[in-house]
Amino acid sequence: MIDIKQIRENRQKFKDACEAKGFAVDIDRLLQVDSSLRSQKQQLQEISTRKKQIGKLIPKLEGNDKVAKLFELSEFKLSEIEINTNIWKFQPVFDELMLLVPQPADDDVPFGKDDTENVEIRKEGQIRQFDFEPKDHVQLGLALGIIDIERGVKLAGTRNYILKGDGALLHWAVLHFAMDCMVGKGYVPMSVPLLMKDETMTGTGFFPGSEDQTYRMEKDQLNLAGTAEVPLTAYRMGEILNAEELPLKYVALSSCFRREAGAAGKDTYGLYRIHQFDKVEQVVICKNSIEESNKFHGEILANAEAVMQALELPYRVVNVCTGDLGRGQAKKFDIEAWMPSRGNYCETHSASKFYEFQARRMNLRYKEPATKKNLFCHTLNNTVIASPRILISLLELYQNADGSITVPIVLRPYMNGKEKLVPDPHRSAR
């Protein structure tokens, strides 16, 4: 959420932000409602002040003077009822509009309509050139008996899958390796709930806007989180932290659930766009400082890159354009891994900087020692690794001519020293 004072002071800036990010928000209407509310609240304050003054006078008055003041008090009470009725009318409209206002992008964010206009910053690693006809991850997985999409769909519908045997072990190995990397960097590991209240989804900026992408438990009024960003960022919501506690650095491994509404017919093949996956997510909560936010934005990006480099996967980093930013993101870097079967770099990580957008919604503050004021924190988050999407790159880039898969060196300790994935001659064909 944005500080309304900023919108009052720079109406055009937020109109431009709406246009750049592609959000239809009536800023003029918001400010009209804001003005009406402020006027009504000011009148209430003036009436309260006048009532106190009259209240002190009445014991000293007699006769008609006292009756007149009592009548004036009764008139004020009627006015209060009318004003409060207006406030009850306008406040929900104001609150709803405020939740829709997007955060303006940083000045160095490229202007663009969608992800096709994101700007490449750099490429890392060498794209493998095959001296044989490579297979895609589904062909490899079926031949090795480690991926079963057909039965996943039978059990749970489209965009579902089953990893089995070495496929499941490789999936867990990637995630556990990433967790160990983050814990080694001082991030606090967290095991978090995945069923979130609406308040939590709103506080982290997913509501309003992502309801169609969210699995909703109507009977319990709860939501399945699409990322551990939600519980990690909201962990201390509503609290006033000590400045000495900051920065808070959390990491969690969790299952994630996304409806992929609006993606009908898009990326239906394989493991790229699916309803359920597992992800290691990192979150930083820091002081209200642009410099600190920028520093930690670089840190969380570097953390994810370190994992990609350890896995020896080629990737590129892009500066996400305005039209591909979320409502609360001031700036975002995407990491895109090379996927041979897709013939392109494809998004696997997103490193987002929010400033105080989420913290203001969650009322997450800290006390500044010098001024004794309570300031809103800044928040950031980034994927460390997400699987099985990353398995697309791993399986395809580490495949061998005989159909086996070489296990990346850093993952071998997590797979009992196994160096290659090969077909199990004893596995059932069922």
Order of alpha helices (4+ residues) and beta strands (2+ residues): alpha-alpha-alpha-alpha-beta-alpha-beta-alpha-beta-alpha-beta-beta-alpha-beta-beta-alpha-beta-beta-beta-alpha-beta-beta-beta-alpha-beta-beta-beta-alpha-beta-beta
